[in-house]
Every structure is written in C-alpha cells, then in structure tokens.
Amino acid sequence: MALFVGLMSGTSLDGIDAALVEIDDEGSRPRLIDALCLPLETALRDGLLALTQASGVTFAMLGEIEHAFCEHQARAVNALLARQSLEADAITAIGSHGQTIEHAPQAASPFTCQLDNPSRLAELTGCRVVADFRRRDLAAGGQAAPLAPIFHRALFTHATRTRLVLNLGGIANLTRLAPTQSPEPVVGFDTGPANLLIDAWHRRHRGTPFDKDGAWAASGRVDAPLLERLLDDAYFTAPPPKSTGREHFHLDWVAPRLGGHETAADVQATLTELTVVSVARATAPFVRAGNSDLIVCGGGAHNAHLIARLMSSLPGIQLLHCEDFGWSADWLEAGAFAWLAWRRLHGLPGNLPEVTGASGERVLGGVYAP
C-alpha cells in the first residue's frame, strides 16, 4: 500500500481540496483516508479570477499569483499531513492539478493553461510531485479533459448496471460507464455550466459564495424565454468529445441574453434550471430505464433544489451516493489526481482516448523530485 495526496482547485475558485488516498499495488482499490478544503483567501481568489478574465497579463502578475497559489497548496498538504501525524516521506507523491486559467482545445493552436509550480511545491512540502497532467493528451490531439472518467471506471463500474457519474463543480461533466461485459466504450464530456453561473449570480446579488440548498433559486420562477436563449448556445448541441470552462461560461455571457425585466431571484432559478436541463439532455441518451444508476459528486451534490429538479427530469434512474463506495462527493476529483499520480509513477496511461479524442493512450504528467 502507498499513500498519495491529490490536489484540486476547480472552476468554482472556492478552495484547494487535498485528499489523502491509499492505493494498493494494483491500483485497483484506491481508498480515501482523509481530506480537507483550504478556502482561498479573498486576495488570492480575486487574483485568480482576474487572470481567468483578463485580456492580457504581466509576467509579474502571473508570477505573484502563482507563488501565492503554490504556498496555499503547500499549506493544504502540510495541514492534511499534520492532522494524520504523517511526515513527508510517508507520501509517495502529490498529484497536483493546478488551477485552470484558460482552456482552449479548439483554438487554432490548441492550449490549456493550469497555474502551478510543482518544483516549488516539492520544496515546500518535501514530497515528490506529479503535475501537468493535461497537456500530454492535448499534444496527442485530445481535449485534455475530462480526465476523471478513467478514475470513475476504476471505482464505479458494475457488472450488469449502467453507471452515470455526474460531477457538479463549476462546470458539469458526465461519465457513462457501461456494464463490465459490454463492448460500449466509456463516454465522458463537459455538459456545460453547473455551479459557476449559479454561484457567481448569487455572489453578485446576495453577497455570499453560494446558494445554500438552492433555497434562493427555489424562491424564484424559471423564465422560460430566458432559459431558451441560454440553451441556444452552440456548445450544448455540439457532439463530444468536448470540454469547456470559465473562458466560455461567465456572467458576461449571461448579460446579453437577459431581457432586462427579470428579477434577480428568477434569474437564479433560471440559471439553476439551465444546469438541470443541459445535464438532463446530455444524460438522457445513456439512461437504460430500470438498469441505470446516477452517482453525483462535486459541490452541486449538496444543492437539494438542483438535485430534486434533476431527478425529476431523469425518470427511470436510481440515485446513488459516493459514500456508498467509501468516498465523499466533495473529494472525488482530488482523489482522481492522487490516483493519476500513481499511474504516472507506474508508467500507465492516464487518459481515455474515447473520452478526450486523443490519438491514443498516453502517460500523463511530469515528475518533480523533492
């Protein structure tokens, strides 16, 4: 058995998730030991948000924010190890995702940019670090996202039932896992915005980071014409492989679609329904009535209104919980990068070409010694 730490900071920009994962010699039964989220300080969050929305940045700005981000990562790792009374040499490696600043796999010169400094992280923690997971898949012609479906396959595949894994982070992404004996490949793609727009609108109008239990959305009314204007974006009907992020979906994307007469609560209800409808439409083709399970993870799993609306839109599917499998909805993505670090150190591919569109399997990530 070996111990790995996975680090994840997603498009929601709420904090750094650190997951301590135990992995056996076969990599077949990754087990969550402990996890924590270290919230981003306001100045760091604002700096990262500015980078994701900037038309141009200076090297000094980039370096300053990367430095602060890396120190925050190290604090998360060290806090997790201290809580478990572990020294750095007990950890085989840290798998660090970094913070996505911009993701443009469809650009004329495709790129994906994750803010990270694995060399400094290794210095600050005393641990080996595996990082830069995405660009190898991109170099092979893939989307570089989503990468979690291969981890979902290891955790959730069932002998006879179709399993659908839905991550409701800033962006929603879906994984379809056919039964073990089925020849059908794994399917995985980003369906569109999830918490990103919901949280941003709530923060702007209510001053707090998120809509707890979806209570504000539930108090409003879905504006059907506005919903249709939002759903008219070409991303929702584009076939996979596809991936997206904050560079596409943001409040400035919402603004020109507003009629000007909507109440703030009605917009919140409509943005929540946008997530529901876009996810349901993307999921429906893979549902086998009476033989399909939905496993929801990410922060949106705690939004009771969102989940209730989603389940009413997907009849014939059974809702399962990550806890049923020894995991938590909050730590699955961080756990995925711990496991991907294990695969990198064993020379095993970390991508699924049928998901990302890459020309073949690739070993992902670079290794940085302490």
N, C-alpha and C positions, 0 to 999 in steps of 0.2 A: 504494500500500500504506500502511496505517496501523497503528499499534501501540496495543493496548488491554491493560489489566490487569483480570482478573476476580478477585474476592474471594469466597470461600465459606467459611462456618463452619456445619456441619450439626448434626444432632441428636446426633451422637456426641460433640460437645464436646471433640474431641481437639486441634484446632488451626485456624489460619486458612490456607487454601490460597490462594496467589496465583499466577495463571497469566498469562504474557506471551504474547499472541496477535497474530499478524499477519493482517490482514483486507484483502482486495482491494476494489476499488471497487464490485464487485457483491455483496460479502458472501457469495460462494458457496463460497469455499475458505479458511475460517479455518484457520490453521496455528499449532500450538503451537511457541513458540520456547524457552521455559524456564518453570520453575515451582518453587515451594518451598512447604513447610508450616512455619509457625512455631508450634510447640506452645504451647498455652495454659498460662500459669503456674498453679500449683495454686490460688492465691487467686482468680484470675480465673475459672478453671473452676468452683470451688466456688460463687462468687458467681452465675455464670450458671445453674448447676444449681439453686441456691436460688430464683432467680427463676422458673424453669420449674415449680417445685413449690410455690410459695408461694400461700397463700390470700389474701394481701394484702401489699403492699409500700409502703414510704415513698418519697416523691419523692427524698429524699436518697440512699436505697439505689439507686434506679433511675439517678439521675444519676451516682453514683460508679462504678457498674459500666459504664455506657455510656461514660463518659470513659476508663476503663481499656481497655475493648474497642476503642475508636477508636484509642487510642495503639498498641495491639498491631497493629491493621490497618495503621497507617502504618508501623510498623517492618517489617512483612512486605513492603509495597510498596517501601519505600526499600532494603531488603536485596536485593530482586529487581532493582531498577534498578542498584544498585551492582555487582552481580555481572555485569550486562551492560554496564557502563560507559555507562549512559544517564542523561541529565538529564531532569527532569520535563517539559520542553517537547517531548520526543520522544514523549510519550504523549498520544494523542488524548483518552482518558478512562479512568477506572477505573469498572468496573461492580461495584457493591457490593451483595451480597445482604443483609448484616447477619446477626444471629443471631436465629432464631425463638425467641420466648419462649412464645407460645401461638398456636395456630392453631385457630380455631373457625368455619369457614364455614357450619356447620349451626345455629349459635346463633340465638335469636330476633332478635337484632341481630348479624348476622354480622361477625366481625372476624378479622384476622390481625395479629400484632404482631411486628415484627422490630426488635431493638435495633440502632440505627445512628445515626451523627451525620455525615452526608455533608458538612455545612458545615465541621465541624472536620477531617474527613479531607482536604478540599480545602486547608485551611490548612496541615496538617502535611506534605502531600506536594507541594504546588504544582501538583497535577493537577486538571483538571476531573473531577467525579464524577457518575455516574448511579446513582441509588438508588431505593428504594421501588418495586420492580417489581411487587409482588403486589397492592396494594390497588386498582389500577385495574380489574383483572379481577374482583376481589371486588365492586366497585361496579357492575359490569355483570352481576351475578348469578352469577358463576363461583366456583369453589372456590379460585381464586388459586394452584392447584397441581394437578399438577406443571407447571412451566414449561419444563423441559428438552426435552420431546418435539419442539418446533419446531427446536431445535438438532440433535437426533438426526436429524431429517428431512434437514437440510442436509448432514450428514456421512455418513449410512449408507444412505440409500435405494438399492436395487438395481433394475436394470431388470426382472429376472424372478423374484427370490427375495424371500420374506417375511423381514424382518429384525425381530428382537425384541431390544430394548436393555433390559437389567436393571441398574439401579443399586442396589447393595447398600451403602447408607450406614447411618445409624441406622435409617432406615425404608427398606424396599424399594419401588422404583417401577418400573413396566414401561411400555415404549413398543412398540407394534406398528406397523411400517411396511410397508404393502402394496407390492408391486412398482409401479414408476413408472407403468405404464399402467393400473393397477387403479383402479376408481372407489371402492374402500373407503377410508374416512377413516382418519386417524391415530387410534390408540387409546392412551390413557395414563392411568395411575392408580396410587395407592399400594396395594400389595398387603397391607401390614401391617408388623410389626417385622422388622428384619434384625439389624444389629449392636447395636442399642440394648439389647435384653434380654440378648443373649449377653455383651456387654462388661460390663454392669452386674453380672450374676451372677458373672462371672469376677473382677471387681474386688473384690466383696464377699468372696469366698471364697478367692481366690488372691493378692489384693493387687497385681496388675499390671493394666494397662489393657485387655488383650485376650488372647484365646485363640489364641496363635500357631499357625497352620496347622490350627486346630481340634483340636489334639492332646488337650486335656482332654476335649472333647466325645466324641472318638473312643474315649477310655478308659472312657466310661460306657455305660449301656444306656438306650435310649429307653423311657420309661414310657408305655405306650400309653393307659391310662386318663387320666393327666395330660395327655397330648397332646390327647385328645378334649375334655377340659374347657377347655383353652386355645383350641382351634379352635371351640368353641361360641359364642364372641363373635360378635355380630351383624355386626360390621364385615366379617368375612371373606366373608359371603354377600351383602352389600349390593352393588347394581349400581353401576358407575361412571356419572357422574363421582363420584369420592370421593378424599379425601386425609385423612391423619392425622398424628400426631406424638407427642411425649413426653407431652402432656397426656392421651392415652388409654392408651398402652402404656408401662408402667413396672413396677418391681418390686413396688409396692403392688398393681398389677393381677394380678400372678402369685400373690402370697401367699395370697389366699383360695381359690385353685384347687389349692394343694398339699395332699396328704393327710397330711403330717407324717412319713411313713416313708421318704421318698426320700433317697438320698444326694446330696450336692452335685454329684458328677460326673454322676449320672443326670439331674439337673435340667438341667445344662449340655447334655447330649446331647439332651434333650427340647426345650429352647429352640431349639437349632440345628435340630432336626427340624421345629419349628413354622415356622421360616423356610422350610425346604425344601418342606414340604407346602403352605403357604399360597401360596408363589410358584408351585409346580408346578400347583396347581389353577387359579390365575389365568391361567397361561400356556397350559395345555393347549388351550383352545378356539381359540387362534390358530396352533397348530403345524400346518403342512402337511408331512406326512411326506415326507422326501427333498427338500424345497424350502424349508426354514426354517433360518435362522442365529440363534444366540444370541450377543449381544455383552454381556459382563459388565463393569461398571465399579464404582467405589467401593471402599472398604476391604475389603468382603467378597470381592472378587475374589481376594484373597490367602489366603483361608481354604480350604486344599486339601480338608479334610474336607467343608466345606459345598458346595463346587463339585462334588466327586465324588458326593455324595448327590443333589445337584440334577440332574446329568446322568443319573444312573441313573433318576431319576423322570420324565425327559423323553425317552423314546426317539424316534428319528427326527429329531433336531435336531442341527445341526452347531455346535460351539463355535468362535467366532472371538474374536480378541483386539483390543483397542483399538489396540495397537501396529501391527496390520496396516493401520491407517488413519492412521498418523502421530501418534497420540495415546497417552496413557497412561491406564490405568484410574483413576489417582489424581487426575487433573486435569481430567476431563471436565466436572464440574459448575462448577468455577471458570471454565473456558473458555466455558461456556454464558453466564455473566453478562458476560463480556467481549463476546461476540457480541451479546447482548441490548442492551448499551450502544450498540454500533454501530447496531443497528436503531432505537433511540430517537433517536439524533442524525440519522438519515436519515428520521425520521417514519414508520417502518414498524411494523406491528403485531408484538407480541412474544408474543401468546397464540394458542392454537388453541382456538376455542370448542367444537369437537367433543370436546376433551380436558377442559377445565375446566368446561364447561357455561355459560359466559358467553353473553350475548345476541348477541354479535358480536365481531369483531376489535377490539382496542384497542392503541394505542400505550402502552407501559408505562414507568413511571419518571419521575422528575424530574431536572432537570439543575442542578448546583451548580458555579458557576464558581470557579476558584482565586483 
